[in-house]
Amino acid sequence: MSIIQFFKEYYTIFFVWLSGITVTIVYRRSWFLSYRVLALFILFYILLDTAGSIMAAFYKMNNLFYYNIVYDIQVIIISYFFYHQLSSHFIKKVILCFLFTFLIFALINTIWLQGFFTWQTYSYVLGGSFIILLSVAYLWQLYISEETQSIFKDPVFWFSLAWILYFGITVPYFGMLNYLLKNFPSLALNYYLLVIDITDCLRNILLTIGFLCIRTAKK
C-alpha cells in the first residue's frame, strides 16, 4: 500500500491528529489534573491509533488485541475524568466500583472468555455503555445547574456529546462485530466505512471544540 492509499483509507487519522494538535496548542499546566490526564491521553492516543492503522495497512496484522488494550485504557481515563466533573457523591462511588469491576472483568474476559487476540465485545459494550451513562449524567447536571454561563462554553459539554455520539453508535456495532464478521462480512465492512469512520471523525471534531473552549481549568 502506498502512502496516498493509506491516507485515503485511513483518513480518520487526520481528525485524530486535529484533536491532538489542538490539545498541544491550548494545553496549560494550570489545568486541574483531570484535564491534564485527558489531554495527555489524547496525545498518547494519536500515536496508538496511528500505529494500529499502520499495523493493519502495511503489515496486514490482526490488530484487534492491540485495540482491546487501547479501548480498555480509554474507558478508565474517561471514567476518571468524569469522577472529577460530576458532583454527585453517589455517582463518584459508582465510578470507583465500576473501575474496580471493569478491570477484573477485562482480565477475566482476556484469560477465560473471549481471549486476547479476538475483539473483546463484552468489555467494549460494558465500558462504552458506562461512558454513555456518565456523559448523560453530566448533561443532566448541567441542565439542573443554577449557573448562568452558556453550556456551549463548557468544554465537558462538548466532550460528553462526543462520547455519547461515538459510543452510542459503536457500542451496538462492536458488540455484534464478531458475529457480523463471521456471518455478514460485507455488511460489517461497509457499515464501518460509511458510519463508524464518520462517527470517529465527528467525535474528534467535538473533542477539538471542547478543548478550544478551555480558557482556564474550572473543575
C-alpha positions, 0 to 999 in steps of 0.5 A: 500500500502506498502512502496516498492509499493509506491516507485515503483509507485511513483518513480518520487519522487526520481528525485524530491528529486535529484533536491532538494538535489542538490539545498541544496548542491550548494545553496549560499546566494550570489545568486541574489534573483531570484535564491534564490526564485527558489531554495527555491521553489524547496525545498518547492516543494519536500515536496508538491509533496511528500505529494500529492503522499502520499495523493493519495497512502495511503489515496486514496484522490482526490488530484487534488485541492491540485495540482491546488494550487501547479501548480498555485504557480509554474507558478508565481515563474517561471514567476518571475524568468524569469522577472529577466533573460530576458532583454527585457523591453517589455517582463518584462511588459508582465510578470507583466500583465500576473501575474496580469491576471493569478491570477484573472483568477485562482480565477475566474476559482476556484469560477465560472468555473471549481471549486476547487476540479476538475483539473483546465485545463484552468489555467494549459494550460494558465500558462504552455503555458506562461512558454513555451513562456518565456523559448523560449524567453530566448533561443532566447536571448541567441542565439542573445547574443554577449557573448562568454561563452558556453550556456551549462554553463548557468544554465537558459539554462538548466532550460528553456529546462526543462520547455519547455520539461515538459510543452510542453508535459503536457500542451496538456495532462492536458488540455484534462485530464478531458475529457480523464478521463471521456471518455478514462480512460485507455488511460489517465492512461497509457499515464501518466505512460509511458510519463508524469512520464518520462517527470517529471523525465527528467525535474528534471534531467535538473533542477539538471544540471542547478543548478550544473552549478551555480558557482556564481549568474550572473543575 
